Amino acid sequence: MSLRLPALLTLLCVSGPAIASTAPDGITPDRLMEGPDTLQIGEVNITSVKQGRSLLRQPVTVTTIRQSELERFDIAGMKGVSEIAPNFFMPDYGSRMTSSIYVRGIGARIDQPAVGLNVDNVPYLNKNAYDFDSPDIERIEVLRGPQSTLFGRNTIAGLINVYTLSPMYYQGLRLHAGAATHGNYRLGLSYYRRFSSSWASSLSASGSRREGYFRNSHNGARADREHNESLRWRTIFRPSSALSIENVASYNHAHQNGYPYASAESGLIDYNDPTFYRRTAFTDGLTITWTTPAFTLASITGFQYLSDNMTLDQDFLPESYFTLTQKQRDRNVTQDIVIRGKAGDYGWLAGVFGFYKYADINAPVTFKEDGINRLILDNVNSQLPAGMRLAWDQPELLLGSDFRNPVKGIAVYHQSTYDIDNLSLSLGLRFDYEHTALRYHSYADASATMWRGQIPLRTQEIHIDNSDRLRQHFAQFLPKFSITYNLPHSAVFFSVAKGYKSGGFNTQMFSDFLQQRLMEEMGRPAEYDVDKMVKYRPEISWNYELGGHFSVDRNRVYSTFALFLIECRDQQLTMFPDGTTTGRIMANAGRTRSLGGEFTLNYRPTDRWHFNLAYGYTRATFRRFSDGINDFRGKRVPYAPSNTLFTAATYRQPLTLGWLDAVSLTADMRGTGSIYWDEANLWRQPFYTEFGATLRFEFPAGSFELWGKNLTDRSFNTFRFESMSNSFFQRGLPARGGLTLRLDFPSL
């Protein structure tokens, strides 16, 4: 991928091969992408330890978005990829902690993600770290469908591979700066240097600031103001042609107000207590690869530390009900050892993966005046004789919860592929074992006084101190079978795969358990069984997919399709319990079914014109699910869109002015919906579209862009929920525009 302005302005928004870009001086296209395994078929370069052949030849549906496309659409992180990859939806709401991803009707709002993330082959186990900005992303691959056989944890719906630019194949200085409406600013600086034929290193730094789009009417402050800073240091050492050692270290800090949730009744964002999200994350990945004529052996070691703080006015109202603070320190270590070889028509891969993840969580809920009076005392006093009332002795009530959540797992996996003429048969199997525990400590200290009229009768001391340890373990065999028929520049495949996501614990329900214990202390029976309500079961799916890749007319037309059926058992859903409870719960739906299809088209009739289309349809419904009161059979699975649509057209006019190489104009449209917000399908967001455009000026040392998004100022919601019998929503971002300057000084 050239860091000089490409000679051909293209958009890449399709599965399969990417459009070739011009290379830096002296670098041929097949050398542009480096790594433990670099293969090129046609215009496809693959950098992956486990993907041993071109994605064009693999039985998987994938969208590859390269650096030029990321820059052209002003994409700094993965939320900008939403809809460009069909049936891939990552809504922008809440904060950077809410990295919810939905693929083909499968997704998760809290706890473990349904889509995995690898950055330079190193897995990210905590979805709180998914939403980050980086100035040096070389390409993003979005693989849809279960990748559990090779990649295991958190890949039941798909996998995202992010690759950063290599200092081994580009040297120089890069600068990007941007300014946009609503007080948006970005600045990034990267330096790449190759010290010798065996040693290269790079350092990238970036920062951004946003004043915000939404205002809290209670205090006039911006409800979504934020700033972010990041660093990335990458070093590659190749002492011989057989040995490669690479280390990538990254640091990210984010601080934002976040959670601009408006009341459906008033239409206003109007809450009175502090609300923000703060995150500090550090990741380090070491990849060692040894290549011999018979096999390739790779070791991938990852470490991640994440510390964050989510503080919410959890009632999102101007009244003083309650607040939540969730502080988390998460540390995880991963180790993957992969060996791969090929003998004639037979190819094989085997590996061992292990991880250890440890989280400390402190999550107190503080009840304030309105919360104490309306959620606790009103329930008690309604049962007392006339003239009697219970009064709280303190202005606030702290319900404290501390958690220790160690998780460890190990897996072994194997995949064999055999080629028979034009057919490729592949069979994979993984055994995955995971053990998770939850040590919890819940506590509350308070007192309340019983009154008859103005006469105090007695004071009741309330002291709750509960501690216990819960354990779960999970074991699964995860097979995958596929058959691929290969033609020149084309392939058709059919695959059957088992997807898996392990179970866990509902830590956010403990404030409700404490609330029920308070009721019990005051003479009302408890309504919750801690052990039963805290645990949720694994999610398991069987996936059947028919797909293909087709390239015709000398690669001017490239198209892909996929038809899929997913039968899912115990799908994990985030639900808000009825009534006046304060937490969220992960529940298991009995059975769900997703069926649908995807189609992409990449058409280049001439060197100046380029057209793209990506469409995905999913019908995800409950086949068997009841919450004990309502039967949701036949209802749509919430939060997952039925349709995603992306279209784009680019025209590029070369110039011979010396200082100006070309001018190009890109127009694009994204469409999403319908999206249901609840299991009963009472609330939904209809299909909506957003139009964007980019005017780009290319010159020898860089580019200058004028861009706009949601140009028609379309109004839509990105999230809606009910809490304490109140309904809230978050609006999508309004019309906005900006400018971006990119400078590139190779070999500086």
Residue, then its C-alpha position, 0 to 999 in steps of 0.5 A: m500500500s503506497l503512502r504516496l497518493p495512489a495513482l488510481l483512486t479506488l474504493l474497496c468495500v467488498s469481500g475478497p481481493a483488494i484493488a492493487s495500489t501503486a507501491p513506494d519506489g523500489i517496492t513491488p506490490d507483492r512485497l507490500m504486506e509483510g508478516p509471518d505469512t505473506l501470499q499473493i494471488g492476483e491482487v490479494n495479499i494475505t498476512s496471517v499466521k493461520q490463514g495460510r492461503s489467499l482469502l479468495r481461496q478460503p471458504v469464508t466471506v470477508t471484506t477487506i478495507r485498505q488504507s486508502e479507503l480508510e482515509r477516504f471515508d475518514i475512518a479512524g476506528m471500527k465503528g466507521v466500518s459498520e455497514i461497509a461490510p454487509n451484515f456487519f453493524m457496530p452502532d455508535y452510542g453510549s461511550r467507547m465502552t459500548s463496543s457492541i457488534y452484530v453480525r448476521g443476527i448474532g451479537a452482545r451488548i455487555d460482557q463477552p463480545a460475539v466478534g473477535l478482534n486481532v490486532d497484528n495477530v494478537p487477540y483482544l479479549n476485553k471488548n472495552a478495548y475494541d473502540f480505539d483510533s489509530p493513524d497507522i492502520e494498513r487494512i482491516e479484514v472483517l470475516r463473517g460467520p463463526q471462526s471458532t475452530l481456529f480462533g476460539r473465544n469470542t468468534i461465534a459471529g466473526l472475526i476482525n483482523v487489524y494490521t498496522l503499517s510495517p516499518m520493514y516496507y515503508q520508511g519515512l514521516r507521515l502527518h495527518a491533521g483534521a478539523a470538523t464541525h462540532g469542535n472535532y480536531r485530530l492530529g497524528l504523527s508517525y515515523y518509520r525507519r529501517f536501520s538495516s536489512s534485518w531491523a526496522s522500527s516505527l513510532s506513531a502518536s495521535g490525539s483527538r478532541r470532540e466538543g460534542y453533538f448533544r447537550n444536557s439540558h439540565n446543566g447546559a454541558r455537552a453530553d458527549r465531549e471527549h478526548n483521546e490519545s494513543l501511541r504505538w511502537r512497532t519493532i521488527f527483527r529478522p536475523s535470518s531468512a528463517l527467523s522473524i521477531e516482531n513486537v508491537a506495543s500500544y497505549n491508549h487513553a480516552h476520557q469522554n462524557g458519553y451516554p447522551y440518552a434522552s427521555a422518550e417522554s420529553g425528548l431531552i437529555d436531562y440528568n443531574d449527576p456526573t456521567f462519564y467514561r475513562r479508559t487507559a489501555f496498554t497492549d503488547g504483542l510478541t510474534i516469533t516465526w520460524t520458517t523451514p522448507a517443511f513447516t512454519l512454526a509461530s508463537i504469538t504472545g499477548f498481554q493487555y492491561l485495561s483500567d476504566n471507570m464508568t460513572l453514570d447517573q443511572d436513572f438518566l433523569p433530573e431527579s436524584y434516584f441512583t448513580l453507578t460507578q464501575k471501576q475495572r482493572d483487567r489483565n490478560v495474557t494469551q499464548d498461541i503456538v501454531i505450526r503449519g505445513k504442506a506436502g503436495d496437495y495436502g495442507w495442515l495446521a495445528g495449534v495450542f492456545g491458552f489464556y489467563k484473564y483476571a478482572d478486579i471490579n468495584a461497582p457501587v450503586t448509590f441510592k439518593e433521596d428520590g431513589i430511597n423514597r420511591l424505590i424502597l420506602d414507598n414499597v414498605n410504607s404501602q404495607l404499613p398500618a395507617g399513621m405508621r411510616l418508615a424513614w431513612d436516617q441517612p441522605e444516601l444509601l450505598l450498595g457496594s459490590d466488589f468482584r474478582n473474576p479469574v478466567k482461564g482456558i486452553a484449546v487444541y485445534h487442527q485443520s486439514t485441507y486436501d486439494i483434488d483437481n479443482l476441489s478443496l476439502s477442509l476439515g477442522l476440529r477444536f477442543d476448547y476448555e474454560h474455567t471461570a470463577l466469581r468471588y463477590h463481596s456485597y455490603a450495605d450499612a444503613s439504619a431506618t426509623m419507624w414513626r407513628g405520626q411524629i413519635p419515633l418508635r424504634t430504629q432498625e440497623i441494617h447490616i449486610d455483608n455477603s461473600d461467596r465464590l461461584r464457579q463454572h467450567f465449559a468444554q466444547f468440541l468445535p468442528k468445521f467442514s467445507i468444500t470449495y470448487n475453484l475456477p480461474h479467478s473464482a471460487v464457490f464454497f459450502s461450509v458447516a461450522k459450529g460456533y461457540k461463546s462461553g457462559g459467565f456471570n451477571t455482575q450488574m445484578f448484584s445491586d438488585f440482590l442487595q435491594q431485595r436483601l434490604m426488603e427482606e431485612m424490613g420484613r419483605p421476602a427476597e425475590y431473587d436466587v443469587d446463584k440462579m440469576v448470576k450465571y448464564r449458559p454458553e451460546i452455541s450455533w450451527n452455521y450453514e453457508l453457501g458462498g462464492h467469489f467471482s472475477v470477470d472482465r479482466n478483474r474490472v468486475y468483482s462480485t461475491f455472494a453468500l447465503f446462510l442459515i444459523e441455528c443458535r441455542d441459548q443465544q445470550l441477550t442483554m435484557f432490562p428486568d421489569g419493574t424498578t430494578t436497576g441492573r441489566i441481565m444477560a439471559n439465554a434465549g432458548r433457540t433463535r434462527s438467522l437466515g439471510g444473504e449478502f451480495t457485493l459488487n466492485y465495478r471499474p468500467t474505466d480507470r476513472w470510474h469506480f462503483n461499489l455495492a454491498y448489501g446484507y439481509t438477515r432475518a433473525t427470530f426467536r424460535r423458542f424464548s419466554d421470560g416466564i411471562n411473555d412468549f416471544r416465539g416468532k419475534r425478531v431478535p433485538y438490536a440486530p438490523s435486518n438490512t445493511l446497505f452501502t453504495a459508493a461511486t468515485y470519479r477521478q480526473p488526472l491533472t498535469l499541473g505539477w503541483l496537483d496530480a488529480v482531483s476526485l469526487t466520491a459520493d456514498m450512501r449507508g443504509t441500516g434497519s429495521i432494528y427492534w429494541d426489545e424482545a416483544n418488538l414494540w419499539r423499532q428503528p425503521f430503515y434509514t440512510e445516510f449520505g456522504a461525499t468527499l472531494r479530494f485533491e492529490f498532490p505529490a506530497g500528500s492530499f487535502e480532503l473536504w468531506g461531509k457525512n449525513l448530509t441530509d441531516r437524517s434523524f434516527n436512533t442508534f439505541r433505545f431501552e427502558s429502565m424503571s418503566n421509563s423509555f430512553f433513546q440516543r439519536g444518531l449523529p447529525a449532519r457534519g463536515g470537515l477537512t483533512l490534510r495528509l502529508d507523506f515524506p518517504s525515506l525522511 
